[in-house]
Amino acid sequence: MAEVVIGAGSNLGDRHAVIKKAADYLSRLSAATVRKSSIWESDPVGPAKYPFLNAAAVIHTELSPSELLTTLKSHEHASGRELNPERWSPRILDLDIIAYNSLVIQVENLIIPHPEYHRRLFVLLPLQELFPDWQDPANGTDISTLINKAPDIKITKTEHIW
């Protein structure tokens, strides 16, 4: 059984409702109770125009990393996300595999840990809530160091519950 960290984000429509629906989906996907971070609001990265709500969840699954990726992308599409959107474009739902156990994977369509997570406070701060002693499985860097080195963005913890 794999322990997997999933990053969730939305910056279109009723962002909070989208995140809550993602939580319901992840609960159905997980073989154990889902642990969830706070929901954070952040400025968009790149040319996206609207603020994001972001969070992280820990699920347990028997799915392989590639099966899980396919399942998550299918759910994003079913939730209204375009297939193959432009990088950093607005999105109704974004579900990313941040970590899968302590695996380090780099294949054509799947990189774990997520290749950008260490540059994103909207991933790192929720991850730190879930795993205060997190260490990057690829290089052993601790979560506090990753947070201190990440580019600064405007980000705030919200009162939203998912």
Summary of the structure (lengths in Angstrom):
residues: 162
radius of gyration: 14.5
end to end distance: 24.2
largest distance: 38.6
contacts: 486
relative contact order: 0.23
helix: 30%
strand: 26%
